[in-house]
């Protein structure tokens, strides 16, 4: 992808709808950071952004994001699958998670301060108000063993707007991306039909208690850089110590992705986590599949969605 073509479109990008602006600027940033081993991340973020654009209100098409004809054609040639499949397959994670992976890859996981600073600088350039920037995560979480020299594992909050898109991406991550302990904890609270959010399933309990004496799990605001305590929901999911009374939709916060990456990458830490109570896990999985189908098929163009999740190539 020619950087000059992207630069030209950025220079002539018309002030307007923040989703479209942020979509282009994030794609541009990813292309500028991309090297051969990271082109899969560009492929994945294109699909994730295009999918969220399709279910956005109002819908935002790839042609609206990449409005320059030369840029659009160049992307279609280099990354054909996101264009072909964004209307039939659901992303496994939200876009800013791909940005995080790119920055960690380029910066090195040990350089936590530089990672947070680079993401904070990018967030500062993107459009939206102080509480809501489309396609942008508000927090980053860092999890690691407290043993000397341990690896840091990062995660960001869901970069989605609106209750239904957020539920779609949380459900998709549970079913196709997150480590089992994290997915099961989130599934415990995933909304059942005709029930309110934040209600625990009566037949399944996958919540866990992270051994904080052995694990560091800290979250920072990507808008102002400040340290943030776990919310009430993260306390319920992962047993993290908190006095917060406010909770977000279970699975929305950066702790979920960060702890998932930690458990996948550090088996010794995962072994220190007491197994959850459990219950009827198959029923919980079926419930989340059914809910995800309802949410996705409610949007025009997805009426025949058949549980396929996108895999970048």
Phi, psi and omega in degrees: 000126183285121181299327181296323179296316178295318179299320180297317180292322180297321181295329183256010179297124184279138175303136181178220187299123186299328179301311182296317179300309183295322179303311181295315184295323178292317177299315179302314181297320180294319179295318179296327180276346191287139169235176186306315181290347185251009179295335176298326179291324176294315177304313184293318182290327175301311181298315182298316179293316180298319178299310181294328175295322181294326181261008177287158174243109357283162180299146178234115184275163174303325180292331177285328180284311181257071192284342176283126186300319180294317179297313181301313181294322178297318178294318181298326179287315185280327183229070185289329189293319177303323179291324183283332192242001183291343178263000183228345180233147184263137177297155176273345180201167182276162193300318187293342174297324176291320176300315179303311181301321180296314182294319178296319180299317184282328187268329184096129187300335182288339185269065185302314182300319180291323178297310181297320180294318182295319178292320179297321178296319178296314179302321180296335180275344187271155188275164181125177181266185188294336183252351187207111174237115183305136177070013185245132172281144181268337184224156173234138178244143177240123179237140178197158171295148178279001177289151185297136176075016184289157181278140176271138177238130189250159174203154177235160178288165182297124181266061181229152177247144178090146185296316185289311175304323179295316179296323178298312183290325176293316178297318179296319179295320178300316187277337191226354188229311190283152174300151192301316181301316180291314180301316181294321178299315180292320179300332180303329183248001183296133190302130171279162176302134175063025175239158180280156172299162176074009178263127182283141178295138178281344187249359182209133177225100179257011181294151184231170174236108178291127180287092188294343175290339180250346189231130169268129177220100185235142184238142183232145178284129180276354176273315184238357176083357185287152176287136182238132176288158175301143177282173181302320182295319179292328173297320180290323183285313193242003180069021180287139182291126180201153173249006182294139178262345181263138177234152174258171178307128185302125183100350180287328192282161183295336180302324183299307181294319181296313179293324176301313179296322178297312182293327177287329186261345183225091182297329180295323177292315182300324180294340179277351180275121178300135180301144180289166179299316178084220187130214184275082184293321181299322177295320179296318179296316178299319180297317182289324173300312182297318180295318181297319177300317181297315182296314184290316184288350177288344181266140178303131180098349181242017186299334182251022181302133187239047171069016181276133176249145188282136174239117181292150179223000000 
